[in-house]
């Protein structure tokens, strides 16, 4: 999915929410699905999810390797607790 398609899908989800055709939970799921599809479509990078304690748990980043993913997560979260990363299946 390219960026324009992702933005259109998100705009459609927001329009349905504003028109009362979808509730907040459904809109959040749809937008999250669009974002995940978009994020995992990059050829040169993979999506990695952190698991551990504190604020880093559950965060997902794009990176070319697990090591790069750990570095990006450390940059995003100041003073993270110990954590592991695993590749998110496409």
N, C-alpha and C positions, 0 to 999 in steps of 0.2 A: 504494500500500500504506500503510495507516495504522499507527500505532505499535503497537497491540495485535496486529495481524496479523504485523508484523515480529518482535515478541517471541515470539509463539507459534511462528513458523517457526524462530527461533533455539533456543528451548526444545526443539523436536522434533529439531533437529540435535544438540544436546547429549545428549539422551536416547538417540539412536541411537549416539552415540559411547560413552557410558557403558555401554550394553548390548553393546558389541562389534560392532554392526551396521555401523559405519563407522569408517574409520581417521582419524587426525588430519588428513591432507592433504585428504581428502574433506570433513571437517567444516569445515575452514578455508575451502575453496572455497564451500561452501554458505552459511556465515555471511557471507562476503564478498559473495556474490550477493544475499543478503537485504538487507544494508546498502546496497549500491549501488542496488538497486531502491527501497528506502525513501528514500534520499538524493535520488534524481533524480525523486521524485514531487512535490516541492514546486513549486507553480505560479509563485510570485513570485520564485524564485531558481533559478539554474542551478548545476551542478557544474563546477568548474574544476580542472584538473590542472596542477601546476607541472612545468616541465622546466628542468633546469640542473645545476649542480654541488652537491655536498654533500647535507646532510640535507633540503633542500627538494624535491629531485628526486622526483617521483612522488606527492607529497602532493596530496590532493583536498580542496577546501573548497566550501561552498555560499555563493553571493554573488549579488547582483543585477546585477553588472557585472564585467568584467575588472579594472577599477581597484579595486573593493572586494575582489575575490579576492586581488589582490596585497597589499593592506593586511592582510587577515586572515592571509595566509601569513607576512608579516613579523612579525606579533604572535605567531604560533605558534613560529617558529624565530628564536632569538636570533642576530643578525648573519648573515643568510643570504647566500650567494654570489649573484651576479646570476642571475636566472631569468626565464623567460617563463611565461605561463599560456595554456591553451587550453581551450575549452569541451568538456566531455565529452558526447558524444551520448547522448541518452536512449534 
